[in-house]
């Protein structure tokens, strides 16, 4: 079997560097145009998105824990590795925060 870890680690590092370069480029572009990066509205939206993502993420982690414990108790095996659950939890909370921040920003003041 082919060991894909060296290839995937290069892809992961390249993705991180690419996202960092794009983020720095957007920040510098906004600073040069005079666009305010953080104002009261943006901070309020980020706070609402963070709280909602945290609460939904906690319920997601509770559901994962329940599935993990119940499947071992009733079926006799673990359906997934604990590392997979941790990665899934981080991804769910990150995607939720990004999408809720975008949604609350587009929705306007309500």
N, C-alpha and C positions, 0 to 999 in steps of 0.2 A: 504494500500500500504506500502511496506517495505521501510524504510528510508535507502538509500544506502550511504548517505554522510559520516557517520563514517567509513565505509569500504573503500570508495574511498579515504578518507583523509589519511588513513593508507597506502594504495597502493601508493599514490602520494609521501608521505614522504619516504617510502621505496625505491621508484624509484630514488628520489633525492639523498638519501644517497648512493645507489648503484652506480649511475653515478659519484658521488664525489669520492668514493673509487677507482673506476676504473681509473678516471682521475689522481688522486694522485699516484696510482700504476704505471701508464704509465710514468708520469713525473719522479718519483724516478728511475724507470728502465732506462730511457734515460740518466739521470744524472750520474748514476753509470757506464753506458757503455761509457761515454764520448761523447755522441751525443749532438751536439749543438741544443738547443731548438729554438732559434730565430736567423736567419741570415738575410742578406739583401734580399735574394730571397724569403724567407718565409714571410717577412714583406711586400714585394711588392705584392706577391700573395694574402695575407690577405687584403691589401688595395684595390686591384682590385675586389676581391670577395665582400668586404664590400660596395664599391660604386655601383656595379651592383645589389646587393641585396637591397640596399636602394632605388635605382631608380625603380626597378621592384616592390618593396613593396609599393612605393608611388603610382604607377599606379594601383596596386591592391586595395589600400585604396580609391583612386578616383573612381574606378569602383564600389566598395561597397557602397560608398556614393551616387553615381548616382542611383544605384539600389534602395537604401533605400528611396531616395527622390522621384524618379519617380514612384515607386510602391505606395507610399502614395498619390501622386498627381493623378495618373490615376486609381489605383485600390481601394484606400481608406483604405488600411491597410499596416502595416509594415511587411515585410516578415521575419525579424529576429530581435533579440534583439541587442541593441548596444554593450552589453557585448560579445555576440557571434562574432560580427564583430571585436572587439578588440582582442579577443583570436585568431581568424582566421588570422588577420594581423600579430600578433606576431609569430604565427606558420609558416606562409608563409615566413616571412623574416628570421627566424632562419633556416628553412630547406633550403631556397635558399642560405644563406651564407655558410652553411656546405657543400652543394653539389657543389657550385661554387668554394669554397676553395679546395675541393677534385679534381674537374675537372681541375682547373688551375694548381694544383700541379702535376697531372698526365700528362697534356698536354705538359709540358715542356716550354722552352723559345720560344716565338713567338712574 
